Amino acid sequence: MAVAIRMARGGSKKRPFYRIVATNSRSARDGRFIEQLGHYNPADKALTLDLERYDYWLGVGAQPSATMHRLAKSAKKNVPATAA
């Protein structure tokens, strides 16, 4: 099974809201998913992403969509470094 990390659209007409999901790449865009990793609201640019689970899915071979890759890269850039 090929796993993809992509966004599933929700919300009403002209007011999109996206869930970030790990899903079978053959599933429909808004269909079944394996795990929800976060959400994104483009109206106020609010992104919530569980980076640990995102990295886990990348580690087991999941392929992010181009948009998801761009959003995750910006989310990782905005995370403060932890003190050792």
DAJOSUL-V298755 format. One record per residue. RES is the residue in one small letter. SS is DSSP state (H for helix, E for strand, - for the rest). PHI is phi in degrees with one decimal (none if undefined). Layout:
res | ss | phi
RES | SS | PHI
RES | SS | PHI
//
This chain:
res | ss | phi
m | - | none
a | - | -85.3
v | E | -103.8
a | E | -121.0
i | E | -108.2
r | E | -150.1
m | E | -103.3
a | E | -107.8
r | E | -80.5
g | E | -137.9
g | E | 88.2
s | E | -92.3
k | - | -59.8
k | - | 64.6
r | E | -135.9
p | E | -71.3
f | E | -145.6
y | E | -119.6
r | E | -98.2
i | E | -93.6
v | E | -132.3
a | E | -99.2
t | E | -144.4
n | E | -66.0
s | - | -64.2
r | - | -90.3
s | - | -73.8
a | - | -65.9
r | - | -55.5
d | - | -104.5
g | - | -87.5
r | - | -63.0
f | - | -139.0
i | - | -85.0
e | E | -152.7
q | E | -92.1
l | E | -103.1
g | E | 166.9
h | E | -150.1
y | E | -141.8
n | E | -115.5
p | - | -69.0
a | - | -62.9
d | - | -118.4
k | - | 55.7
a | E | -87.6
l | E | -122.6
t | E | -122.4
l | E | -142.8
d | - | -81.2
l | H | -65.8
e | H | -63.6
r | H | -70.4
y | H | -60.6
d | H | -65.4
y | H | -60.8
w | H | -64.7
l | H | -64.6
g | H | -65.6
v | - | -95.7
g | - | 105.8
a | - | -70.1
q | E | -109.0
p | E | -78.5
s | - | -70.4
a | H | -61.0
t | H | -65.9
m | H | -66.5
h | H | -62.2
r | H | -64.3
l | H | -66.5
a | H | -67.3
k | H | -63.7
s | H | -70.2
a | H | -67.4
k | H | -68.0
k | H | -68.0
n | - | -88.5
v | - | -83.1
p | - | -69.1
a | - | -71.4
t | - | -85.2
a | - | -77.7
a | - | -93.9
//
